[in-house]
Amino acid sequence: MNEIVKFEELNLSKDILNAISEMGFEKASPIQAQAIPFIVEGQDVTGLAMTGTGKTAAFGLPLIDKIDPQNKNTQALILCPTRELAIQISSELTKYAKYKKRMTILSVYGGQPIERQLYALSRGVQIVVGTPGRLMDHMDRRTLDLSAIKMVVLDEADEMLNMGFRADIESILKVLPKERQTVTFSATMSKDILDLVKKYQRQPEIVKVSNDNSTATTVEQCYYDVPSASKLALFTKLMEEHKPYMAIVFCNTKRKVDNLATKLRRGGYSVEGLHGDISQPKRNRVMDRFRAGHVQVLIATDVAARGIDVPNIDIVFNYELPKEEKAYVHRIGRTGRAGKTGMAISFVGESERYTFRGIQRYTNANFVYKNLPILDLVASDEKISSYSDAQSSSNDSINSEDRPNKLILNVKKILEQKDLSHHIQTVESLMSNNNPPIMVAAALFELLSQNNSDSGSRSNRYSFSGRSSSNYSSDRSDRSDSYSRKPRSSRRYR
C-alpha cells in the first residue's frame, strides 16, 4: 500500500482523531494504513515492521477505541521486551487517549517498586503495558486479573524471544480468554515467531512494510575507514561539523561506554552512558533527561538501547560496529523516524572491515564513503617524498633517500596508534590562511626532518616540538582525555 492514507479514512473515533491531530499527525504511515483497518474489524494481525515505522500507533489507536471506559477491569494487555519500551508505549497511549475520559493506563516492569503498581492495579487499570517477567510476577501474586482481556499485543516479539521470554509469553497467553484479539509485531519473521503465531493467533492478517534486513530510506548512511585510536578525534570533529541536537553512540561493551562517556565529559559534552550494570532508577533519570533534551549524547550498548524510542535523534554513531548484522538495522532505526530524515555514521576500524562488508551485504543499503578529515591533512606518500627530497640538505646526518621513508613510517604509526584530537585546532589554524593541506603537511615534514637531523645519534627519534619521542609519548598519555579547545557551555545545539 503506497498511496497516501489519512487517518480520517481509517474508521477511528473522533476523540482519537482530535488527539492525533493535535500531535501533528494527518497521514498514516504504511504499517498504520495496513494494520489499523484489520485491527478495527477485530481480526488478528501479524505485522512485520522495523522500529520507527509507527508500530505503536498502528496497534495503539484502534486498541484505545476498543476500551470501555465505564469498565474498570483490565481489557488490554501489551507485552514488550524492555522497561524503556514499556514506559514509551504507555506515554504514547496516554497522548492518544487524551479525549477518552476515565481511561487508565499503567506500565509495569522490574526495577520499579512493586508497591506503586499494586496500588494502581487495586484501583482498576484498563490498559496494562509490561515486560513478561514483571507481568508473571503479578500473575503469581494474583494482583493482575486477566479474565476480561479483549486484546493482547506482542510488540517487538522477536526481541522478547531473543531475550529468553518465550516461556513467560506462553504462560501469559495460555491464561487469557480464548475469545480475544491477538496482535503481533516483529522486525523479523523467524521460525520461533511463526510457531508462536500459529499456536496463539487465529488466521491472522499479515501486514508487511519492509524486510527484516532493510534500512529506512529516510536515513543517510555513511562510513569512515578510521584507525581505532583516531575514532575519538573523528567523533569530536563530526560533532562540531554536524552539531546534532541529539545523538546516540553505540559501543559493544560496558567498559567502552563508561570510558568514552568519561572522555567526552572532559571535552565539554553533555553526555550520559547506558548499559546493563546501571540501576533502574538511574536508567530512568538518564532517559528522562535525554528525552527532555538536557543530554546531547547518549552512549549505549545494544542491550541497554532496546526499546529506546525518542523521536528527535539526529545522528546514530556506530562507534564500534555490532557483531550481528541485524543489530545494525535496530541501531539505525533510532533515527529517521516518522518521516523525518536522519543520519547513521559508522566508524570502520582496521579489524572491523570484514564485519562491515557483512553489514553491507545484509542490508543492501547505499553506504556513502567519507574521506577522513584528519588524514586529509597528509598527502600521499609519493607527493610527500618528492617534496621532502627537494627540500633536503646534503649535510643531513640521515641519508637523504632513507629519511622520507622513515618519516612516513613514523607518521603512519602515529596515525594508527595515537589520539590526535588535541592537535586538530593547531593544524586547522595553519590551513586557515589558504595554505593547501599538502603544503602544511610538507612543512611539518620539513620541521620533523630538521629535528631528526639535529639529533645526531638519536636520528630515529621524532618530535614536532623539539621533544624526544619518549617525552612525546609520556605527555600524550597524560592528555589523552583532554582537548585543546575550550569546553563548551551547556548551551544546546539546535
N, C-alpha and C positions, 0 to 999 in steps of 0.2 A: 504494500500500500504506500505509494509515493505521493499521492495527491494531498494537498493541504486540507486538514480537517479541523474545524473549530469545535471547541468544547460544547457549544450550543447544540451541535449535531449529535451528541453522544448520549442524549436522554438522561442527563444528570439533573438534579433538583435545582431550583432557583437559589436556594441557600448556598449550595456548593458553587454554583456559577458566580454568585456575588463575591464569595470568599476568594476564589482563584483569580477573578478579575482584579480585585484589589491587590493581589500579589503580582500582577502584571502578566498573567498567563492568558493568552487568547487562542493560540493554535496548539493542538495536541502533537506530541512527538510521535514517531512511528509506532513505538511499542504501546503508547497510550491509545492511539487511534485503533489499533488492532485488538487490544485486550479488553478495553472498557466495555464495548458492546456485549461481549460474551459474558463478562462478569455481571453486568447489569441484568442480563437474562437469567442469571443463576447457574450457568454452566461451569464445570470445572475447567481450569485453564493451566496449561504449562507454557511458560514464557521463557524464551532463550534470548537473553539480552545482557549486555555488559553493564558494569557500574557506570552511572552518569547518563543513562538514556531516558530517565524519567520513570523508573520502575515503581517508586514509592507512590506517585500519583496514579499510576496505572491500576494498582490494586486499592490504594487508599481512598480515592474519590468515590468509587461505587460502594466500597465497604461501609463508609460513613452513612451513605444513603440507606443502607440496609438495617441500620441500628434503630431500635425502638427506644426513644429517649424516656418513655414512661416506665420501661422495664429496667430495673437496676441490676439484673443479672448480667454476668459476663457473656456477651453474644458473639464476640470476635476475638480470635487469638492469632497473633503474628509471632512466628519464630524466626530468629536471626542469629548469626554466629557470634557477635561481639556486643559488649556493653555500649560502645560508641554508636554502633548502628541502631541499637535499641533506643537510645536517647534521641538520635536524629529522627528516626521514624516517628516516635511519639511526638516530637516537636512539630514535624510536618503535618501530622494528622490533626494536631490541635489547631493549626492555622486553617486547614481545610474545613474544620468543624466550627469555625468562628460564629456562624449564624445558626448553629444547631444548639438549641437550648437544652440545658441539663444533661449534657453528654460528658462522660468522664473517661479519661484515657490514662493508663498507667504503664510505665516501663519498669520491668523487674529484671535484675541482673545481680551477679555476685559482686562482692566488694562494697556494696551499699548496705547499711544497717537494715536488717530484715524487719525490724520493728516498724519502720515507716511504711513498708509495703504491707505488712499485716494490718496496720491501722486503715490504710486506704482500701484494701480489699474488704475489710469488715463493713465499710460504709457503702460498698457497691461500686464496681467498676465495669463499664460496658465493653471497653476495648483494652486488652492486655497485650503489651509488646514485651517479649523477653527472650533471654538466652535459654537453651534447652536445660542446662544444669540447674539454674535457679527455678525454672518452671517445675522441674521434677522435685525440687526441694519443697515447693509449696504443695505439690500434689501429695507428697509423703506426709506433710503436716496436716493435710486436709483443710488447707486455708484457701484453696482455689477451686471453686466449683465450676466444672466444665460441662455440666449437663445441659446448659441452654445455648451452647455454641451453635451459631448458624454458619459461620465461615471461618476457615483456618487458612493462613498464608505461610508458606515456607519461603522466606526471602534469602537469597544467596545460598541456596540449598547445597550447591557444590562445595562451598566453603565450610558449611556445617559438617558435611561428610568428611572432608579433608581433616577437620579438627577432631574427628572421632566421636561425633554426636549421634551417629546413626541409631544406636540402641535407645538413647533418650528420646529421639524423634519418634521412633516407632512405638515406644511406650506411651507417649502422649497421644499419638494418633489413634491408638487402639481403644482409648477410653472415651474418645469424642463420640457424639451422636452419629449414627450411620447416615441419617438424613442431613447432611451438611454439604456445604460447598468448599472444595479444596482448590487452592491456587498455589502454584509453584513457580518461582522464578530462579533461574540459574544462568551463570555466564557460560557454562559448558554443559554438554549433554553426555555424560559418561554412562557406562553400564549401570553403575550404582544408582544414578538418578533415574534411569529408565526403569529399573527394578522397583524403585520407590513409587514412581508414577503408576505403574501397572498394578501395584498392590493396593494403593490408597486413593487413587482417583478413578472416577467413572467416565470413561470415554472423553477424556479432556480434549479441548480445542488446543492445537499447537500454534503458538504465535512466535514469530522469529524475526528479528531485525538485523542480526549480524552473526557471523561465525564467531566461535569462541576465540579464534586466534587473530581476529581482525582488530584494528585500532580505529579510533574515531577520526573522521575526516576533518573535524574541527581542531585537531591538534597538529601543530607543526613539529615534526620530529627531526632532530639533527644530532650530530655526534662529533666529538673531537678525539683524535688519537693523541693521548697525553700521557707522559710518564707518571707513574703513581705519585712520585714525590712532588710533582708540579700541579696536582689536582687542586690543592688549596689556593694556589696563586691564580689558577684559571677561574675558580669559583668566584673569588673576590673581584676579578676583572669583569666577569659576566654580570655579577650583581650590580656593579657600578654602571655597566652599559645598559642593561635592561630595566633596572630599577623596579622590580616586581613589588606589588603591594603585598602579596602573599606567595610564599613558595614552600614546597615540600622537597626535602632532600632525603633520598633513600640510601641507607647503608645496610650491610649484611650482618653486622654483629652489634651487640650491645656496647662492647668496648669502643668500637669505631664511632658509634652515635655519641657517646659521652666525650670522647676525645675531640671530635670535630666541633661539638657544641661548645666545649671549653675554649677552643682556639677562636671560634667566631665571636664569642662574647668578648674576648680580649681585643678583638678587632673592632668592637663597637657595634656589632649587630644585635638586634633584638631576636633572640633565638631560644628555643626550648627543644629538649630531646624527649623521645618517646620510645620505650622498649619494654620488654616483658618484666623486668625487675622493678619497674616503677609502680608504686602503690596506687590503688584505685582512686583514692581521694586526690592524689597529685595528678593522675591522668585526667580526672575531671577538670581540675583547675587549669591544666595546660590547654586542654581542648576548649574550655570556655574562653580563655584569653586569646587563643588562636582564632576562633570564630568571631570574636569581638574586634579583631584587628589590632590587638595590643602586642601580638607576636608576629614578626615578619617572616621568620624562617622556622619551620618545624622539621626536625631531623628525626627519622623514624626507621625502624626495621619493618620488614613486610608484615610480620605477625602483628606488631603493635598498630600498624596502619589499617588493618582490616576494619571495615565499617566506617572509616572517616568519610564524611560527606559534607564538604564545605564548598559552597558554590563559587567563590571568587578567587580560586587559586590560579595564579597567572602562569607559573612555571613549575614543572616537576623536574628535579635534577636526579639523574641516576649516577650518584657519586661513585657507587660500586654497582656493577651490573648484577642482576639477580641470577641465581643458579638455575632457575627454571624459566623457560620461555614464557609460560602463561602468567608468571608473576610480573613480567614486564607489562603485559596488557592491563593487569589490575593496577599497576603503579600509575601508568599514564592516564588511566581512566579518572584520576583525581582532578584533571584539568580539562578544559574544553567542554564544559557541561552546559546543558540547557541551551544549546545553540551558540554559546559563546566560544571564542577562539582561545586556544591555549598553546603552550609550548612545552615540549619534552626534550631535555638536553641530556645526552648520555656521555659520560667520560669513559673512554675505552683505554684502559691501561695496557701495558705490554703483555701481561698474562691473560687478558680478557678478550683478545681478538677472536679466538675460536668461539667463545661464548656469544660474542656479538654477531658473528656470522650465523649462528644458530637462531638468534632472535630475528635477524633479517629474513631468513628462510621461513621461519614460523609465522611471522606477521605479514610477510609480503608487502611491507609498507615502504613508502618512499622516504628513505633517510637521506638528509642533506649533509654532506661532509663539510665541515667548517675548518678553515685554517686556524691553527693555534696562534693566538695573539702574541704570546711570549716568544715563540720560536720564529715569528716573522721578523724579529729583530736581528736574527742571524741568517746570513745568506748561505748559499750552497758552498760546499767545500771548495769547489773549483774557483769560484769568484774570490773567496776569502784568501785562498792560497795565492792566487795571482796578485792580489793587491799587496799581501804581506811580502811576497817575493820582491815586488817592485820597490818597496819601502825599506827592505832590509839593508843593513850596513855590513861592509866587508870586515869590520872589526868585531862583529858579534862573536861571543865565545861559543855559541851553539852553531853548528853547521847550518848555513842558510837554506839548504834543501830539506833538512830534517825538522827545523824549528816549526814551520807551519803545520806539518802533520802532527807533531807532538801537541801543539796548542789546540788543534782541532779535537784531538782525542780527549784532552783535558776538559775542553768546553762541553763536549758531548757527555762526559762523565758528570759534570755539574748539572747539566740539563736533566739528566736521568735520575740523579740522586739527591738534589738539593731543592729546598723550598726557596724560590727566588722572589717571593712576593714583596719583600722589603726593598728590592732594587727597582721595582717597576716604575715608581714615581720618578726616580732619577733618570732612568732611560727615556721615559716619556718627555721629560723636560729637555733632553738632548734633541729629541725629534721635533719638538715644538717650533724650532727655528727653521723649519723646512729642510732639515737635514735628512736625506734619504736613509732608510734603515741600513742599507748596505754600507754607507759611509760611516754611520755611527758604529756598526759592528767592526768595520775595518780599523777605525780609530782606537777602539778598545783593544783590538788585537795588537795594534802597534804599541800601545802602552804596556800591554802584557809582555810583548817581545822585549821591550826596553828593560822591564823589571827583571825578566829572566836573564837578560844579557848582563845586567849589573850584579847578578847574584853569584857569578863565578862558579864555584864548585857546587852551588845549590841550584844549578840550571834547571833541574827537574821540578822545582817548586814554583808555584804560580800565585800571583796576587794582583788584584785590581787596584789596591790602595796602598801598596808598599809593604803589606804584611805577608808573612810566610803562609803557606797553605795550612800548616798546622794551626796557626793562630786564627786563620780564617774559619777553619772548621770548628774550633772551640767557640769562637764568637757566635757563629751561626746557631750552634746548639742552644746557646743561651737566649737567642732571639727568635727561635722558630715559631713562637706563638704570637709574635708582635708584628706590627705593621708600621711603616714609616709615615703613613698618612695619619692625620688626627682622627681619633674616634668620632663617629658621627653622633649627633644628638639623637634623642629619642623621637625626633620628628619623623613621621611616617611618609613613605613614598606614596604617591598616588598616580 
